[in-house]
């Protein structure tokens, strides 16, 4: 199983946590993103490779590729490949062993069980057994990271998870439509009333004390109410530059689902019959990268 190709839709911080863990376990990873990702936690998101060409998170490097054909060289170099592919056309070209929808859109934007032998959806918007083979819970709490093989994740409440006693207050949202410009940097300590960014001529101010854990990339167009930043009241600066506890939990759920579905569920590992295992792999599994 290690070495097989997994395509991840999205390259934000949760998707990056998944990609990082799977890459460390030996899977080949290709991530598909939109041309201008609006990622908040940019310091821990492989989506940054689209803007910078390459980007490293905790020792794993992602590199931007120009086409699905270029991914082979990137993967052979031990890196994760990132493609600008909002229509997910690379799915047909690359024919992965598994697809993980990590867009976190709170709804299904077109993912189907026909995308790959194994298809996993993160969070609400998917139903295991219908449009995906498994769902991984993304809501903070007791079930975070739980794998669901029949049914759906907890519905989206629209209320951010509790961190340090704060929920909605820790998010920074655009007060107007316009071009976003950061005034402070990720990792800065801020206090209530501090100007963190500007949207046009309108300031974006902090509502709580803490460390600026996420901030939108400068120059992007935003609409009123758009999420542009995230303050962590725990004020641990080092947390701004490492994969979050939430992303690691979700990544663990994806790895569990892959092992269950690729190995046990598909009959690729049969300890009582090595010959069956060999025949099954040849018949059903995409070629390892």
N, C-alpha and C positions, 0 to 999 in steps of 0.2 A: 504493500500500500504506500509507504513513503516513497516520494519521487513522483507520484501522480499529480496531475495538474488540477488545481482548484482555481476557479475564477470567482472573484469577489466584486460584486457590484457596489460601488462607492469606495472612497478612500479616506473617510473622515476618521475621527479618533477611535470610535468603536470598531470600525472596519479595520483600522490599523492594528488594534489590539488582537483581533482575530488573525490577521495576516502574519503578524509577528510570531504568535504562538505556533501557527501551522508551519511557518517557514523553519522555525527551530526544530520542529518535529520531522522535517525532511520533505514536506510537500513543496511542489513548485507552485508559485503564486503569481497570478495576473490580476490586476485591479483595474476596473473600468470606471472612469469619471467623466464629468461634464467639463467643458472648456474652461470655465471660471468657477472652481469650487468655492463655496462660501463657508469655509471651515472656520470655527471659532478657536478650537484647541490646535492651532497650527504647529506648535512645537512638537506634537506627538501624532501628526497625521501625514501619511504618505502622499496625500493629495498635494502637498507642497512640492513634490517632484515635478508637477505640471508647471509650476512657476520657476523652479530652480534647476530643473534638469535631473538632479539627483537629490535625495534627502534621506538622512539616516536617523532612525529611532532606536535607541538602546542596542546599538551594535548591528542592526539589520538595515541594509540600504535598499532603497527603491529607486529605479531609474526609469525615466520617461522613454517610451518607445514610440516610433512614428507609425507603426503598422503591426498587425498581428504577426506578420512574418518576422519582424525584428525581435519578437519576444524570445525566440529560441536562444539567440546569442546572449541576451540579458540573463535568462534563467541559467544558462550554462556557466555564467560568471559568478553564480551564487547570489544574485540579486533578485529582488521582486520587480516585476515589470508593471508599469503603469501606462495605460493607454487612454487617450481622450476618445471616448466611444459612448456617447449618450444613448445611442440606439442599440448597444450591446451586440453589434454585428460580429464581434470576435467570437461569440459563442459557437457559431456555425463553422468558423474557420478552425478554431482550436480544439473543439470537441472535448471539453474537460471531463474529468471523472466526477466533479461536483461543482455546484454553483452555490454561493452564499449571497443572498440579498441583504446587504448591510447599509442600504440607503437611509434607513430609519425615517421613512416618509409617513409612517403611521397608517399607510395603506399600500396595497399592492399596485405597483405601477406597470405591471405586465409580466411579472415572473410566473413561470409555469413549470410543472413537473416535467415537461418535455424538454426543458433547457439542458438537462444532464441526467445521468443515472441516479444522482443524488442531488436534491435541491433543498436548501435550508433557508428559512426566513427569520430575520431578527425582529422581535417585537410584534406589536399589534398590526393587523392588516393581512395576516396570513392564516390559513387553516391547514394544519397538518392532516394529510390524507385527502386533501382536495387540490389546492394549488401548489403545495410544497410537501416534501416528505417529512420534514420536522420543523418545529418552531422553537426558538430559544427566547426565554423571557428576558426582557431588558429593563423592566421596572424595578427600581431599588426596593429592597425589602427581603422578606424571607425566601421568596422564590427566584430571586435574581440568578440568572444563568441556568435555570431549570430547563431540561429538554422535554418538549411536548411532542409526542408521536401521534396524538389524536386530539384535535381541537385547536384552540387559539390561545395567544398570550392575553394577559390582562388588558382590557380596553384602555385606550389613551384617555387619561383624566384631564390633560391640559395643564396639570400642576406639576412643576419640577419636583424631583425628589429632595428630601430633607438632607441638607449638609450643614452641620454645626448649628442647627436650629432655624435655618433659613430655607425658604423655598423660592418663590417668585422674586423675592427681594434681591437675590444674588445674581439674577440675570440682568444684563444691560440690553435695552431695546432702543431702536432708533426712534427719536421723537418726531422725525419728519422724513420725507423722501429726499434723496439727494446722494451726493458722492461722499463716501465714508473716508474719514482721515483720523487715524489714531494719534493721540497726543501722548499717551503713556505707553509703556512696553509691557509685554507679558512677563510676569515675575515681579513687577512693581507692587509695593504695598500702597494701598489707597484707603482713604477715609471718606465718610459720608460728605457729599458736597463737592468732592474733588472732580475736576473735569478730566475725563478719561479719553474722550474722543470728540470729534466734531462731525456733524452731518450737514454739509454746506456751512451755513453760519450758525447753526444750532448746536449747543453743547450737549454732550452725553455725560451725565454725572453719576458718581457712585452713590448708592443708597445705604450701603453697609460697609463696615471696615473689613479688610482682608487683603489677600494677594490677588492680583489680576492674573487669573489662570488661563483665560482665553480672550482673544481680541481679533476681530475680523481684519483681513488684509487691507491695507490702504489702497484707495482708488476704486473700490468696487461700488456699484450703484446699489442702494438699498431703498426699501419702501418703509413707510411709517409702521412702527411696531416690529420691524425685523430684528431678530436676535443678532447683536453685534459683539457681545462680550459676556464674560462669566467671572464672578468674584468668588473666591474660596475663603470663607470666614475662618478656616483652620490656620490660615496664614503660614503654611509650610511652603516656602519658595521652591524647594526641590521637587515638590509634587507637580509643578508646572511643566516639568521637562521629562516626566516619566509616565508610562501608561497607567491609567487610573485603575482603581480597584474594580470599578464597574466593568471596564473594558476587559480586564483579565477574567472576571467571572463569566462574562458572555463568551469570551474566547474559549474558556474551558468547556462550556456547553456545546459550542460548535465542534470542538475536537471530539467530545463524547459522541455526538450525533454522527460524525463522520466514521468513527470507529465502528459504531453499532450498525450503520447502514452499509458502509463499504465492505466491512469484513463479515460481520455476523448476518446482517439482514440480506446481503446479496450472495451469501454462500461462498465468499472468496477465501474464507479460512475455515477449513474442516479438519480438525485434529484427527478424526477417525478415518479420514480418507485423503491422503496426500494426492492421489491421482485425480480425485474429484476436484480438489483445490486447483490443481494445475489446469485442468480442462475448463473450469469455471472462469479462471482469470483470463485464459486465452479467448474465451467466448464472449465475455461481458465487459472486461475492463479496458479502458483506453490505454494506449501504450505509455509507459513511464517516460518522463522527461529526464 
